[in-house]
Amino acid sequence: MKRKIYISGPISGYKVEERVKTFSQAKEMLETAGYEVFNPFENGLPQTVSTHEHMRADMKMLLECDEIFLLDKWNHSAGCFVEFAVAVSIGCSVIFSETKDQTPSRMSIPKGGFINVIKAIFR
């Protein structure tokens, strides 16, 4: 059975076409790696609905997943931070899209859980 992964990345403040392309490229890479991928641009809603409506639909998708894939600059986005917090809270594995050597990296949530992750982010 394929593991389910949700793509999270900043959208607001970018050109929609560029974000669609970035999310599509991530989806293709993750599918090649064997994942069932949940892309927020494929949440069934038109782009014209409110951010709040998109977040509700996206959260439903995220709740079905085993892992979250965080695109570059995720930590500059309030929506991504919410997705990250929910993912960690429900026990998802976290994969960051890039590290200094440009390869994806995983994060395990240590005992003590979410609060230690938050402290680490804001050091």
Backbone torsions as a table, in degrees:
resi	resn	phi	psi	omega
1	MET	NA	132.7	-178.5
2	LYS	-70.5	142.8	172.9
3	ARG	-77.6	145.0	-178.7
4	LYS	-99.9	133.6	-177.8
5	ILE	-133.7	140.0	179.9
6	TYR	-106.3	134.1	177.2
7	ILE	-92.0	127.3	177.0
8	SER	-123.3	131.6	177.9
9	GLY	-163.3	158.4	179.8
10	PRO	-65.5	140.9	179.3
11	ILE	-122.6	-50.9	-179.9
12	SER	-59.7	139.4	179.1
13	GLY	88.5	-0.6	178.2
14	TYR	-118.5	162.4	172.2
15	LYS	-72.1	131.2	-176.5
16	VAL	-57.5	-40.7	-178.5
17	GLU	-59.9	-40.4	179.6
18	GLU	-66.1	-40.9	-179.7
19	ARG	-67.7	-41.5	177.7
20	VAL	-58.7	-43.7	179.3
21	LYS	-63.5	-46.2	-179.5
22	THR	-61.6	-46.5	-180.0
23	PHE	-65.9	-37.4	178.1
24	SER	-65.2	-40.8	177.6
25	GLN	-64.0	-41.2	177.6
26	ALA	-64.4	-41.4	179.3
27	LYS	-60.8	-46.0	-179.7
28	GLU	-60.0	-44.7	179.7
29	MET	-63.1	-43.0	-178.7
30	LEU	-70.0	-37.3	175.9
31	GLU	-64.2	-40.3	177.0
32	THR	-60.6	-32.8	178.9
33	ALA	-79.7	-3.2	174.8
34	GLY	101.1	9.4	-179.9
35	TYR	-87.7	154.4	162.6
36	GLU	-91.6	118.7	-168.3
37	VAL	-105.1	135.0	175.6
38	PHE	-109.8	111.6	-176.7
39	ASN	-106.4	121.4	-178.0
40	PRO	-59.9	-21.0	175.5
41	PHE	-73.8	-6.1	179.5
42	GLU	-117.0	35.5	-178.0
43	ASN	-85.0	2.7	176.2
44	GLY	89.3	-3.4	-179.3
45	LEU	-101.5	147.3	174.4
46	PRO	-70.2	153.2	-179.2
47	GLN	-62.8	-17.4	-175.2
48	THR	-79.2	-12.3	179.7
49	VAL	-77.0	166.1	-174.2
50	SER	-68.1	158.2	175.5
51	THR	-57.6	-38.7	179.5
52	HIS	-59.7	-43.6	178.7
53	GLU	-64.9	-40.2	177.2
54	HIS	-62.6	-44.5	-179.6
55	MET	-61.6	-38.9	177.9
56	ARG	-61.6	-46.2	179.4
57	ALA	-65.9	-40.4	-179.3
58	ASP	-65.8	-39.0	178.9
59	MET	-62.1	-39.1	177.3
60	LYS	-59.9	-41.5	178.5
61	MET	-65.1	-47.4	-177.9
62	LEU	-58.6	-39.4	-178.7
63	LEU	-63.3	-16.3	178.3
64	GLU	-88.2	-6.4	-169.0
65	CYS	-98.1	158.9	176.4
66	ASP	-98.2	-22.2	-174.6
67	GLU	-144.0	161.2	174.2
68	ILE	-127.8	137.6	178.9
69	PHE	-110.9	114.4	-175.9
70	LEU	-97.6	117.9	178.4
71	LEU	-74.3	162.3	178.8
72	ASP	-51.2	140.4	178.8
73	LYS	68.5	18.8	177.6
74	TRP	-56.2	-34.5	-175.7
75	ASN	-76.6	4.7	174.7
76	HIS	-100.7	6.0	-173.2
77	SER	-124.9	125.1	177.8
78	ALA	-61.6	-40.8	179.6
79	GLY	-62.9	-41.6	178.3
80	CYS	-65.8	-37.7	179.8
81	PHE	-64.4	-40.0	176.6
82	VAL	-62.0	-45.7	179.3
83	GLU	-61.3	-42.9	177.8
84	PHE	-59.8	-47.5	-178.5
85	ALA	-61.2	-44.1	178.8
86	VAL	-64.0	-45.8	-178.9
87	ALA	-58.2	-47.3	179.7
88	VAL	-63.9	-41.1	-178.3
89	SER	-63.7	-30.7	-179.3
90	ILE	-98.1	7.6	173.1
91	GLY	88.2	17.8	177.5
92	CYS	-71.2	145.9	168.3
93	SER	-73.9	149.9	-178.3
94	VAL	-114.6	130.3	175.8
95	ILE	-123.1	125.7	177.0
96	PHE	-91.7	137.2	-174.4
97	SER	-67.1	-33.0	-176.2
98	GLU	-140.7	146.0	169.1
99	THR	-124.0	-174.0	-177.9
100	LYS	-59.2	-30.5	179.6
101	ASP	-94.7	14.7	174.5
102	GLN	68.2	21.2	177.6
103	THR	-113.7	146.9	177.8
104	PRO	-59.9	147.9	177.0
105	SER	-134.1	151.6	179.7
106	ARG	-101.4	155.2	175.0
107	MET	-127.1	126.4	173.6
108	SER	-97.0	141.5	179.3
109	ILE	-85.5	118.2	-176.3
110	PRO	-72.2	165.4	172.9
111	LYS	-59.4	143.8	-173.6
112	GLY	103.0	-20.4	168.1
113	GLY	64.0	-139.9	-166.5
114	PHE	-60.1	-40.6	-176.1
115	ILE	-63.4	-34.5	176.9
116	ASN	-68.8	-34.0	177.1
117	VAL	-65.0	-44.6	179.9
118	ILE	-61.8	-44.0	178.4
119	LYS	-60.4	-40.9	-179.5
120	ALA	-65.3	-38.1	-178.8
121	ILE	-65.8	-38.6	-174.0
122	PHE	-96.2	16.6	175.9
123	ARG	-69.6	NA	NA
